[in-house]
Amino acid sequence: MPKLPLDQWVESVVDWLGTNLSLLFQVLSSAIGGTVYAFSALLHLLPAWLIIVLLAALAYRLGRWPLALFAAVGLLLIWNLGYWDATMESTALVLTASLVSIVLGVPLGIWCASNRTVRNVLTPLLDFMQTMPAFVYLIPAVTFFGLGVVPGVIASVIFAIPPTIRLTHLGIKQVPGDLIEAADSFGSTPGQKLMQVQLPLALPSMMAGINQTIMLSLSMVVISSMIGAQGIGADVYRAVTQLNTGQGFEAGLAVVILAILLDRLSQKAVGGGGGKRRGRMGSLRRASWIAAGLVVLLVAAGVFHWAQNRAGTENEVARSVHSEIIGIDPGSGLMKAASQAMKDYELDGWKLVEGSGTAMTAALNKAYTNKQPIIITGWTPHWMFIKYDLKYLDDPKGSFGGSEEIHTIVRKGLKTEQPAAYQFLDRFSWKPSDMEEVMNSISDGMQPAAAADKWVKEHPDLVAPWIEGITPVSGQRIKLAFVAWDSEIASTNVVRSVLETKLGYKADMLQVEIGPMWAGIAGGDADAMVAAWLPTTSKDYYDKYKSQVDDLGANLSGTKLGLVVPAYMDVNSIEDLK
């Protein structure tokens, strides 16, 4: 039975939207980015101690001493641990995502309550939005809006808006029928009935939905950090990739404190859902005045912050890319080298955007398609050098070091327990052009396993020396760990293909982050990897685990790290960025 080309259809739809609705996406990006900037400006404009005092006072007003004490102690702890600025960045993202969800969700919930057709259309769509893994939203968001906080907000809104819509609809539908009849008998218009009867009585349900939306938005801060949204989520993600348990606990604790505080404050905002209709009408009016005042305050804070921090010394290249270098996974050796390069070349005011390899290539594809300037952290071999006309920026100070090698690392004991696999892995070696051939097939839409099988079948002369004289086994299992970089996906799948088709093994592929990959080999949870970039990229992990693993040497030489730009950009050296 032929496979439906659903993936190709989705890609076509995404490409069509990106081409034909680019102006709309630019407007949305400006509006959302401006809102996040305004919230962030306001939160950074006030000193930390003043924000703590104000939030503690608000907590006392809504929940008395227990909540006020928790707010003061929790926020002081975040400040003491050094996560205040990151927490404020995440708070700005959460508040923006929640605001957008409320502005869109409440009217949609009201519309669902008054129109059965709308409800029947939206219900399966909301089911889809709530159950589709949140990671799926990230790449289309990057394609449409680029890297940074805006796609993080968009992904958060898609994931978090359903409770506001559902519970607004539920609250209105649960208004007693006799009250609706009484309003009708007094000649109320639909607008009067909605504003004076239905919404006040539905307010507790609506606030429950808004509370859940805020919590779901907060749950997206770590995922959003994978596409460049900075904040406390980036610290959590960095700790995961580096296996830094202490830092992960500290950053995670900041997320917990922020979550509890936002949850309790939003729950108490309308007195826990109690109160008479008149009190609820007062809550609606009060909320309207607060919203209006907040808008004025945000605009003023944003303008003041922009005027205060407007850069007057940026060169033309810096202005064209907003002084941003698009990076990959936080904590990787390439990112550390890029950070060192920024210090060496005194790139003050520049920002290294953390994310992932996939998000970086998505941002590159968008910029290259539109002939826009972009600076990325790059490495070879990589399929992007085949697909795009790119160039490395000269590095006269040598911040990125010389060429690297990719080593094969296996667990202790593999040589005696699985000698056939050990012999093959010890011999496995190929050239960057070979790896790029596999990567290019994958980038053209072929599945990684199929691309690797094809390469192995078409290059028997290269494969033969790897397996010469090795006696095949009968179905023994071997675990191969790899990190989801394009180069490592290609090389690990080629190794898998040879082990299975030539040596009789059954290979299990374990996709993990770079830190857990090294820890898995050292602990014996995985047997081998062919993804150790040395001496720069994996230096920290190699130094930590080298006594617990066996290094079989280089399987590929001639790699390179550095800052990369499209060839159409008129810049040739890192020094030109200053």
N, C-alpha and C positions, 0 to 999 in steps of 0.2 A: 504494500500500500504506500503510495508516494506521500511524502511529508508535505503538509501545508506550509507554504513559505511565509508563515506568520511573522517571523523576524524581519524578513525583507519588506513586508507590508508596513510594519511599524517604523522601520528605518525610513521608508519612503514618505510616510506621513510626517515624521519628525523633520526630514529635510525640507518638505514642502512648507511646513509651518515656519521653519527657520528662514526660508527664502522670502515667503510672501507676507509674513506678519512681523518682519524685523522691526518696523517702525513702532508697532504696538508694544513689542517686547522692550524696546528702548524707553518708551514712555513709562511702562510699568517698572522697569529697572530704576529709572530716575526717581519715581515716586517712592518706591519701597526703600531704595538706598538712602534717599533724603530723610525718610522717617527714622530709619535705623540710626543715621548720622545724628539726627536731632536728639533722639533718646540718649545715645552715647555721649553727645556733647553735654547734655543736661546732667547726666550721672557723673561725668568727669569734671564738670565745671565746679560742682560743689565739693568741698573737702570731705573726706571719708567720715570724719567724726560728726559732721553736720548731718550727713545722710543717715548715719546710725541713730542719731538723736531724733530726727524726724520720723524715721520708720518705727522706732521704739514708741514714740508718742502716738503714732497712728495705731500701732498694735495695742497700746493701752486703751485708746478710745474705742477700739472695736472688740477687744478681748480681755481687757483688764490686765492685771499684773503677770499672770503666767505667760501670756503671749508676748507682752512687752519685755519680760526678762529673757525669754528665748530669743527674741529678735536682737536684743542688745548683745547677749553673750555670743550668739551664733555669728553675727556680723563682725564683732570684735575678733573672733577666732579667724574668720576669713581674712581680715585685715592683717592679723598677726602672722598668718602663714604665708602672706605674700601673694594672695590670689585676688586681691581687691579689684585691680583693673580688669583682669580676665573675667571675673564674675560680673562686673558692670557691662562688659561687652556682651556676655551671654544674656544678661537681663534685657539689654536693648533689643537683641534678636527675639527673645521670648515675648516681650511686650509688643513688638511690631507684628510678629506672627499672630499673636492673640488679637490685636486690634483689627488686623485685616480679616481674620476669621469671624470676629463679631460683626464687623461692618457688612460682610457678605453673608454670614450664616443666619443672622436674625431675620433679615428680609426674606431669605430663602425658606426659612422655617415657617414664617407667616404665610408665604405663598403656598407652601405645601398644605398648610391647614385649611386654606380656602379653595384649593383647586386639586381635585383628585388626579387629574392627568399629570400635573407637575409632580405630585407625590409618587405616582407610579413610575415616572421617568427617573426621579432623583434617588429613590430607594435602592435600586440595584447599583447605581453609580456610587452611592455612599458605601454600600457593602464592599465594592471594589476598592475604594479609596482606603477603607479601614483594614482590609485583609491583604492587599498587595504589599510585599515587603518594602519597607521605606527606602532601602538602597536603590530600588528600581527607579525611583523618582530623581535620583541624583544626576545621572548623565544627561537626560533631556533638559534638566534644569540648567546644567552647565552649558549645554549646546545653545539654549535660548538666551541665557543671562550672563554667561561667563563665570569665572571663578569668583569667590568672595561670599559676602554675607547675603546678597540678594537671592541666589539660588537656594541658599540655606533656608531663608524665610519662605520661599515658594514651596520647597519640599515640606517644610513644617506646616504650612497652611493646608496643603493637600492632605497630610496625615492627621491634622488636628481639628479641622473644621466640622467633621460629621457630628460630634456630640452637640455642638451649638445648634445645628439645623434640626437634628432629631428631637432634642429636648424642648426647643422652642415650639416645634410642631406639637409635641405631646402635651406641653403645658396649655396651649390654646385649646386643644381638643378636649382637655379635661375640665374646662370651665363648665360649671353646672348649666344644664339646659334651661332651667327656670330663670336664671339670671339673664341669659340671652333673650328669652321670650319677654322678660320684663323690659329689657332695653329696647326691643323691637316695639313693644306696646306703647312706649313713651315717644316713639318716632325718632329714635337715634339713627343717624346715618351710619354706614359701614365704618367710616373713619372714626366717628365718635365711639361706636361700640368697641372698636379695636383699641383705641387709646385709653378709654375710660373704664372699660370692663375687662376685656380679654387680656391685654398685656399686664395690667396690675395684678390680676389673679394668676397669670402664668409666670410671674416674675421669679418665684422660687425655683421652678423647673428650669427656666432660662438661665438663672445663675448657676444651677448645678451643671448645666451644659457648658457654660463659660468656664467654670472651674475645671472641668475635665479637659477643655480645650487648652487652657493654660498649662496643665500638667503634661499633656501630650506634646505641646510645643517645647516644653523643657526637656522632655525625653529625647528630642531630636538634636540637642546641642552637640552631642558627641558625634553622631552620624554626619551632621552638617559640617563638622570640622574636616571631614575627608574631602570636601570640595572648597576649602579655603575660608570657611567661616571661623574667625578667630574667637577666642574666649576660653572659658573653663573647659569646654569640650575638647579643645586642641591639647590642653594639658593632660587630660585623661587619655586621649588617643596616643600622645607621645609616650606616656608612661607604659601603655600596653605594648607598643612597638619596641620599647627598650627594656621590657621586663623590670621596670622600676616600681616595685611594690609599694614602697613608702610614698613616692610621689603620686602614684595612682590612688592610694588611700586618701591622701590629703586633698587632691583635686576632687575625688569622688565625694568626700565629706562636704566640700563647698557646694557641690550640686545638691546634696541631700538637704543642707541647711536652706538653700535658696528654694528648693521645692516645697519644703514644709512651710516656710514663711509665706510664699505665694499662695499655697493651698489654704492656709488658715485665714489669711487676710481676705481672699476672695470669698471664702465661705461666710465670713462674718460681715461682709460688705452690706448685706441686706438683713442683718439680724437673724441669720440662720433660716431665712425663709418665713419667719413669722410676721405678725403685724396685720392690721386691717387694711382694707382697700385704700382708704385715704392715706395711710402711712406709706403704702406702696406707690401711690401716685406721687407722694412727696419724694420717694426714692428716685422715681423716674425723672422728676424735675431737677432734683439735686444732681443726679448723674449727668443730665444735660448741661447744667452750669459747670460742673467739674470738667466735663469733656471740652467745653469751649475754653475754659481757663487753661487746660492742659495744652490745647493747640497753640494758644498765644505764647505760653511759656516755652514750648518746644521750638517754635519758630524763632523766638528771641535767642534761645540758647544756641540753636544751630547757626544763626547769623553771627552771633558774637564769637563762637568757636571758630567759624570759618575765617572771620576777619583777623582773629588773633593768631591763627596758625597758617595763614595764606603764605605759601612759599614764594619768595621773590628771587631766590638764587638758583632755581631749577634750570638746567639746560634744556635744549629742545628735545633730546631723547628722553629725559626724565619726564617731561610734561606729556609726551606722546604715549607713554606706557603707565602714567600715573605713579611713577617711581616705584613700580612693583616688578619683582622677579618671581615668576611662577615656578614653584618647586614641587617636590614630590612628598613622600612619606616623612613625617617628622622623626627626627632622630637618626635618619640614615646618614652614612658617611658622606654622600654627595651633598646633603643639606648642611652638614657641618663644614664641609669644604667651601660651600657657597657663603655661609656666614663668615668664615674666615676671610674669604675674598672681599666681602663687603667691608670688613675692618681694614684689611691691607690697603685697599684702594680708597679708603675714607669715603664710602658712599653713605654719608650722613643723610638721614631723611628717607632713604630707600627702605622698602619692606620686602622681606622674603616670605611669600605666601605658601604656607604649608597645605598639603592636600594628599594626593596620591598620584601614582604614575598614570592611571587611567584618566583622572580629572585633568592632569596636565596636558595629555595628548588631545583631550576633547577641547580644551581651551586653545591649543595650538591650531587644531583643525578649523575652529571657528574664525580665529584671527587670520589664518592663511587664506581661507576661502574668501574673506572680505578684504584681503590685502591690507590688514591693519597691523601696526607694529606690536611686537610681543617679545619678551625676553624670558627664556625658560632655563631650567637646569637640565642639561642633556648628557647623554652618554652613548657611546657606540661600542658594540653593534646595537642598532635599533632600527626597526622598520621605518620610522619617520624620516630617516635620511634617504630612504628610497622613494618614499611617497612625496616628500616635499624637498624643495631646494633650500637647504639650510646651511649655515656656516657657524663655526665656533668663533667666539670672540678671543682675540689674542690675550694671553695671560703672562705678561712679561715678568711679573713678580713670582710666578710659580705657585700660586695659592692652591691650585687643584692638583699639583704634583705631576708626575710623569704618567706614562701609560700603566694600566693595571692588568692583572691576570684574574681569570676566574678559576678557582680551585675546586677540586672534588673533595668533599669531607664525608667520612663514614664513621660509624660508631665503633667503639672498642669491641673487639671480639668478632667482627664480621669476617675477618680473614679466615678464621678457623671454622666458623659456623656455616658460612656460605662462600666457599672459596671460588666458585665459578663466577658469582656476581662480583666478588672482590677483584678478581683478575680482570674482568671486563671494565669495571669502573676505574681501575688503575691505568688501563690502556686508553680509555676514552679521551680523545683529543680531536678538535676540529678548528676551523678557521672562522673569523668573523663573517666572511662571505657566505659560508655554509649556514651559519645561524640566521643571517639576514634572509636567506632564501626561505627558510621555514617561517620566520616571522612575517615575511611579506605574504606568504600564502594564507596565514591566519588573518592578517589585516584585510585581505581581499574577501573574507567571509568563510573560509574553510575552517572546520572544527580543528582545534589543536591536535587531537589524536590522529585525525585523518591526514593533516598536513605532515605530521611526523612520520606516519606510516608511508606516505608518498615519498618523502625524502629518503627514507631508509631503502625503499624499493628501487629508487632511481640512482642510488650511489653505492652499489655493492663493492666497488673498489675501495671506498673509504671505510666501509663497515667491516670488511674482511679482516684487516689487521687487528681490529678490536677483539675479535672472537676466535682468532686462529688457535687451534689446539685446545680450546676450552670444551669440556664435556658437558652437554646440556643436562639439565635436571628435569624432574617430572612434577611440575605444578607447585614448587615451593613458592611461598609468598615472601615478598620484599616490599618494604615501605619506603617510598621516595618523598621527601619533604621539599617544598618549593614555595617561594614567595611569588605573588601574582604580578611580577614584572614581565613584560613581553619577552625579554631575552630568556628568563628562567622558565617561562611556560614552554618556549620552544625547545630548549636544551633538555629539560626534564622529560618532555614527551618523547623526544628522540631516544633517550636512555630507556624509557619505558618500552618503546616499540622494539628495540633490540633485545631487551631482556625477555619480552614475551614471545616475539616471533622467531628469534634465533636461539635462545638459551632455555626456553621452556619454563620461565618464571611466570608467576602471577603477581603483577606489580600494583600496589595500592598507592594512589596519589594523594598526598596530604598538603592542601593549600593552607598556609599559615602566614602570619606576619614574620618579619625577619628575625626578631628576638626569639619568639617561640620556635622558629625553625632551628636555630642554633641550640636552644635548650632541649629540643626534642631529640636531636642527634646525640648530644652529650648525655642525656638521661636514658637513651636506648629506646625511646618511644618511636623513633624512626631510624631506618638503617643507613640512609645516605642522602646526600644532596650534591648538586653540581652547580651551586649558586653562590659560592663564597668569593666576593669581589675583594681582592687584596692588592696592595697593602692599605688602601684608604677606606673604601666604602664599609667593609666589614671588620675594620681594625679593632674596634672596641669589643666586639663579640669574639673575635679570634683570640685576643689577649685574655679574655675571661674564661674561654672554654678549651683552649688549645691543649691542655693537659688531659682533657676528658674525651678527645676525639682523635681520629687518625687523619692527617692531611696527606692525600695522595698526589698532591701537586697540581699544576695548572692543566686545565682541559681546554683553555682558550687564552691566547695572548693577543696583545695589541689593542686593548680597549682604551677608551679615553673618556675623561670627565671634563665638564666645563659649562660655561654659559653659552647658549645657542640662540641665534636669531634667524629669521627668514633672510634669504639672500637679498631681497629687495630693500632691506633696511640699510641706510647709509651710516653704519657704525661698524667698526672693525676691531676694537679693543675694549677691554673692561675699563681702561683708563678714560675712554671717551664718555663714560657714564657719569663721571664726576661733575 
